[in-house]
Amino acid sequence: MTTDGQMDRRSFIQAAGAIAAGGALAVGVAAYVAMRPGAAEKLVAHRRSGPLPIDAPNSEAWLDLDHFPVTMLMQQITPPHPSELAVPELWVRAMHNGTDIAFHLEWGDTVVNDLDKMVAFRDSVAVQLPVAPEADAAAPKTSVTMGLAPTQGAPGQNVHILHWKASWQYDVDKGRRTVKDLFPNMHNDMTPEGVLGEANALVFYPGVFAGNSMSARERKSPIEELTAAGFGSLTTHEKQLAQGRGVNERGRWRVVVSMPMDSGDATKATVRAGASTPVAFAVWNGEKGNRGARKQYANWVPMEVEA
Amino acid sequence: MAEVNNWQLGRTMQYPYPENRPKRQIAWVFDTNKCIACQTCTIACKSTWTWGSGQEYMLWNNVETKPFGFFPTGWDVELLNVMGPAKWANGKLESQTIFEGVPAGERVKGWLPAEEDWANPNIGEDEPVGVAQQGTYIPSMPHNEMWFSYLARICNHCTYPGCVAACPRQAIYKRPEDGIVLVDQERCRGYQECAQGCPYKKVMFNNNTRTSEKCIACFPKIEQGLQPQCVTSCIGRIRIAGFISPPGEVNPQNPIDFLVKVRKVALPLYPQAGTEPNVYYIPPMHSGRDYLHQMFGPGSDEAIKTYQNTKNDPELLGLMMLFGSTERIMHRFRVEGETAIGMDEAGAELVRVPVREPSWVRTYFDEVRGAYNHNIT
């Protein structure tokens, strides 16, 4: 820009280039979103034969399905609350093969947060199923909650949660980050393992020593299975069977989470073909400081499981 | 919210959980006037507990220069920003604690330090308030012209911890047997709500294990009747750790009670936060008084007056001499003439020290050797 406000040749070319690039990006994103089928009116877990595409969130097998749009709400039932509605809508698709059920979860997020680090929080998403919907069905029903508490389960109403974490996905894909990866200039001239050996040094890594899932050094799945019976009661399940994968491309997360429909475990949810089951969702946007109760959640929605 | 009694505020206050005091409460007294910021305590703690990867920036114990030193940077300035200035009237807090007037959607009034706030542990070291002019000298004590002081800090193992209030899943607990506040390493999910809620910023996220950690008061030592590492390593003998009696009870033979409740020479740090911290400080007598009022509450003038009269107070002087004289926790003490005696829980003697150290002043010129003495005391 020249001092008299007129555009010089260089500025004009730069501005034109920026507009063209921005326009192309907008068209690209629009095409990316629009090339898929429309919105479904109800959530259906479609029956498929053979293995489910649990490692391929971008596969046609998923994207050819209509998505079920779930309106997300700011979690404001219990403090702390998120400061804003960071994820207004979650697109859900589901399929099963009689043995396993998988959910495809998609939402807009232009900043990838896949770190677990001081003052940094990860993107993540969760699917919640009731452990004993028959027992819960006896509870007084309301049109919204279907008799189920919106409080991440409740005493006597245990829920089974599949929690995908972007940081765990990074662990699985690229290996667990070390402090040196997080802070390249951090210096540590003497470590417990260097002096005591790995086994004896473990006590100096309390989370690892205590068996906390957050601290696990080997990560096989980006998804954690948990149980809960109300806010604040979330507990890692002893048996971890959930599988899946998440990718972020062009400002959208696509995450697949799957689990056995019947694990034979009374403390986990069982999904039966030909039946209907309630399912609930939560999404966290790490960039906005989301973690724990600072999240977007959706109340229970019915899901038809094709026979 | 429950209505709980906070004796340091002279009133009841709101807290998320009902009052549930431990069977006994570990407490410390730090004499800021004797601290030289040598950081021996810092290193003793660091080399004992936080030398693992992921804990690089953690200093469960740190010593900072006041008013321009802080770790993390600006923690106390932020605290005062969040709460506003404390207002006291006749020993009663009139302003709100971090648990009162909390914004909607939050559990406590807090803030989360930025990553870079943890990058300068010794920022502001030895920086004084004021500027020395040509000819500046210290005409009298106390003075408000130029000053700085050292503040040694650990977790306060508060009676009403901000971290406990902030954790949405009760993964932090206060031990009933001694009041030590600990993060449950099985339940912590690394939300860092505790780091946000602690007014003293003494809960820290481990970048390796992805859970939060904090000072554990060297509980394996306390369980054996020993004082924590930061206390026993202090070369200036500025610290003592023991058990404080509950509010309304005073045992004048108990060293902590004597300092906090009888002589009232040791005061809590930023009591207006409302956590009822259990580290008590003898205020730095040469620091600005307005600053001290904000930092230690309305009792700071009287505490300094009492401290400056120590030489005429045999009991207080004797107890001051017992600081740092034994590794064991001293439950009782007494002064007999020129001797101060510390005792364990059963009343058995742990240590005895002279109330006044013998001293000898040499002549400036040594006539026997025909030489001048450089050090005559």
Interface residues (C-beta under 8 A of the other chain):
Chain A: Q76 T78 P79 P80 H81 P82 S83 D116 K117 M118 V119 A120 F121 T178 V179 L182 F183 M186 H187 N188 M190 T191 P192 A201 F204 Y205 P206 G207 V208 F209 A210 G211 N212 M214 S215 F231 G232 S233 L234 R291 G292 A293
Chain B: W51 G52 S53 G54 E56 Y57 A104 G105 E106 R107 L112 P113 A114 E115 W118 A166 P168 R169 Q170 Q185 E186 C188 R189 G190 Y191 Q192 E193 A195 M204 F205 N206 N207 N208 T209 R210 T211 E213
